[in-house]
């Protein structure tokens, strides 16, 4: 094994920190939001809190994670013309793109569910939002594996 992967220029530290911070907050927001929705057992307050956690934590965290990803990609030289894109980077972008689409679907479905809670309905939509959140979380774990292991 080589130690070259452990050494990187200092100018890459901040973008990498931003990316990892966003990813950690995204995973935390998904786990917290999905857990609250899963354990609500009809509690309207907990259902709303689960949805608002997804909206107020997971969505901004995704933006931070993606901003950091583009920044570190640029700093590492992967955006240079003719630069080969490694497999782990392709996996990360594929998961991030799919995750963004699923997160938006989750927020729309959950938002309709929260609105319908006023009429005593909407719990099924919030359960669907929970399931989609768990799918995003599973995909995020694949991306974490790819980023950490960097398979070629």
BELNOR-V291004 format. One record per residue. RES is the residue in one letter. PHI is phi as a letter, one per 40 degrees, with the letter a starting at -180 (none if undefined). PSI is psi in radians with two decimals (* if undefined). D_CENTER is the distance of its C-alpha to the mean C-alpha in Angstrom with 2 decimals. Layout:
res=RES phi=PHI psi=PSI d_center=D_CENTER
res=RES phi=PHI psi=PSI d_center=D_CENTER
//
This chain:
res=X phi=none psi=2.74 d_center=30.88
res=X phi=b psi=2.67 d_center=30.48
res=X phi=c psi=0.06 d_center=29.27
res=X phi=c psi=-0.55 d_center=28.43
res=X phi=c psi=-0.42 d_center=24.69
res=X phi=c psi=-0.24 d_center=24.92
res=X phi=b psi=2.20 d_center=26.64
res=X phi=a psi=2.72 d_center=25.00
res=X phi=c psi=2.61 d_center=26.43
res=X phi=c psi=-0.52 d_center=25.97
res=X phi=c psi=-0.17 d_center=24.64
res=X phi=c psi=-0.17 d_center=21.41
res=X phi=c psi=-0.84 d_center=20.72
res=X phi=c psi=-0.83 d_center=19.40
res=X phi=c psi=-0.66 d_center=16.97
res=X phi=c psi=-0.70 d_center=15.68
res=X phi=c psi=-0.77 d_center=15.49
res=X phi=c psi=-0.78 d_center=13.53
res=X phi=c psi=-0.85 d_center=10.94
res=X phi=c psi=-0.69 d_center=10.84
res=X phi=c psi=-0.82 d_center=11.04
res=X phi=c psi=-0.72 d_center=8.03
res=X phi=c psi=-0.71 d_center=6.01
res=X phi=c psi=-0.72 d_center=8.23
res=X phi=c psi=-0.64 d_center=7.97
res=X phi=c psi=-0.84 d_center=4.35
res=X phi=c psi=-0.74 d_center=5.74
res=X phi=c psi=-0.74 d_center=8.88
res=X phi=c psi=-0.70 d_center=8.27
res=X phi=c psi=-0.77 d_center=7.28
res=X phi=c psi=-0.80 d_center=10.25
res=X phi=c psi=-0.83 d_center=12.44
res=X phi=c psi=-0.83 d_center=12.12
res=X phi=c psi=-0.67 d_center=12.68
res=X phi=c psi=-0.75 d_center=15.38
res=X phi=c psi=-0.73 d_center=17.10
res=X phi=c psi=-0.63 d_center=17.27
res=X phi=c psi=-0.58 d_center=18.52
res=X phi=b psi=0.19 d_center=21.14
res=X phi=c psi=-0.64 d_center=22.37
res=X phi=f psi=0.79 d_center=25.49
res=X phi=g psi=-0.08 d_center=26.46
res=X phi=c psi=1.93 d_center=25.92
res=X phi=c psi=-0.69 d_center=25.18
res=X phi=c psi=-0.77 d_center=24.21
res=X phi=c psi=-0.63 d_center=21.57
res=X phi=c psi=-0.78 d_center=20.23
res=X phi=c psi=-0.73 d_center=20.00
res=X phi=c psi=-0.71 d_center=18.38
res=X phi=c psi=-0.77 d_center=15.63
res=X phi=c psi=-0.80 d_center=15.03
res=X phi=c psi=-0.47 d_center=15.36
res=X phi=c psi=-0.76 d_center=12.89
res=X phi=c psi=-0.73 d_center=10.18
res=X phi=c psi=-0.80 d_center=11.86
res=X phi=c psi=-0.33 d_center=12.77
res=X phi=b psi=-0.96 d_center=10.04
res=X phi=c psi=-0.74 d_center=6.56
res=X phi=c psi=-0.88 d_center=7.84
res=X phi=c psi=-0.59 d_center=9.55
res=X phi=c psi=-0.65 d_center=7.06
res=X phi=c psi=-0.76 d_center=5.16
res=X phi=c psi=-0.73 d_center=8.89
res=X phi=c psi=-0.78 d_center=9.79
res=X phi=c psi=-0.81 d_center=7.59
res=X phi=c psi=-0.66 d_center=8.99
res=X phi=c psi=-0.81 d_center=12.30
res=X phi=c psi=-0.63 d_center=12.63
res=X phi=c psi=-0.81 d_center=12.03
res=X phi=c psi=-0.66 d_center=14.81
res=X phi=c psi=-0.85 d_center=16.88
res=X phi=c psi=-0.57 d_center=17.00
res=X phi=c psi=-0.71 d_center=17.65
res=X phi=c psi=-0.78 d_center=20.51
res=X phi=c psi=-0.58 d_center=21.84
res=X phi=c psi=-0.16 d_center=21.92
res=X phi=g psi=0.21 d_center=23.92
res=X phi=c psi=-0.25 d_center=21.87
res=X phi=c psi=-0.04 d_center=22.45
res=X phi=c psi=2.60 d_center=26.21
res=X phi=c psi=2.28 d_center=28.34
res=X phi=g psi=-0.07 d_center=29.08
res=X phi=c psi=2.32 d_center=26.38
res=X phi=c psi=2.40 d_center=25.09
res=X phi=c psi=2.08 d_center=21.36
res=X phi=c psi=2.76 d_center=20.61
res=X phi=d psi=-0.74 d_center=19.17
res=X phi=c psi=-0.55 d_center=16.25
res=X phi=c psi=-0.69 d_center=15.29
res=X phi=c psi=-0.74 d_center=15.75
res=X phi=c psi=-0.78 d_center=13.58
res=X phi=d psi=-0.79 d_center=10.69
res=X phi=c psi=-0.65 d_center=11.33
res=X phi=c psi=-0.79 d_center=11.97
res=X phi=c psi=-0.71 d_center=8.77
res=X phi=c psi=-0.74 d_center=6.91
res=X phi=c psi=-0.83 d_center=9.74
res=X phi=c psi=-0.71 d_center=9.85
res=X phi=c psi=-0.66 d_center=6.32
res=X phi=c psi=-0.78 d_center=7.44
res=X phi=c psi=-0.81 d_center=10.68
res=X phi=c psi=-0.62 d_center=9.86
res=X phi=c psi=-0.72 d_center=8.04
res=X phi=c psi=-0.72 d_center=11.24
res=X phi=c psi=-0.75 d_center=13.39
res=X phi=d psi=-0.78 d_center=12.19
res=X phi=c psi=-0.62 d_center=13.04
res=X phi=c psi=-0.86 d_center=16.29
res=X phi=c psi=-0.78 d_center=17.35
res=X phi=c psi=-0.66 d_center=16.63
res=X phi=c psi=-0.73 d_center=18.40
res=X phi=c psi=-0.70 d_center=21.34
res=X phi=c psi=-0.74 d_center=21.39
res=X phi=c psi=-0.72 d_center=21.57
res=X phi=c psi=-0.70 d_center=24.28
res=X phi=c psi=-0.19 d_center=26.17
res=X phi=c psi=-0.42 d_center=26.21
res=X phi=c psi=-0.55 d_center=29.10
res=X phi=c psi=0.15 d_center=31.18
res=X phi=g psi=0.20 d_center=30.30
res=X phi=b psi=-3.05 d_center=28.08
res=X phi=g psi=-0.12 d_center=24.40
res=X phi=c psi=-0.60 d_center=23.47
res=X phi=c psi=-0.68 d_center=22.98
res=X phi=c psi=-0.65 d_center=20.50
res=X phi=c psi=-0.56 d_center=18.48
res=X phi=c psi=-0.67 d_center=18.75
res=X phi=c psi=-0.70 d_center=17.46
res=X phi=c psi=-0.65 d_center=14.41
res=X phi=c psi=-0.76 d_center=14.04
res=X phi=c psi=-0.76 d_center=14.52
res=X phi=c psi=-0.66 d_center=11.98
res=X phi=c psi=-0.68 d_center=9.34
res=X phi=c psi=-0.60 d_center=10.75
res=X phi=c psi=-0.73 d_center=10.64
res=X phi=c psi=-0.72 d_center=6.92
res=X phi=c psi=-0.74 d_center=7.08
res=X phi=c psi=-0.74 d_center=10.00
res=X phi=c psi=-0.66 d_center=8.70
res=X phi=c psi=-0.61 d_center=6.15
res=X phi=c psi=-0.62 d_center=9.52
res=X phi=c psi=-0.76 d_center=11.34
res=X phi=c psi=-0.68 d_center=9.56
res=X phi=c psi=-0.75 d_center=10.29
res=X phi=d psi=-0.80 d_center=13.72
res=X phi=c psi=-0.71 d_center=14.25
res=X phi=c psi=-0.66 d_center=13.51
res=X phi=c psi=-0.73 d_center=15.64
res=X phi=c psi=-0.42 d_center=18.36
res=X phi=f psi=1.10 d_center=18.51
res=X phi=c psi=2.55 d_center=20.59
res=X phi=c psi=* d_center=22.92
//
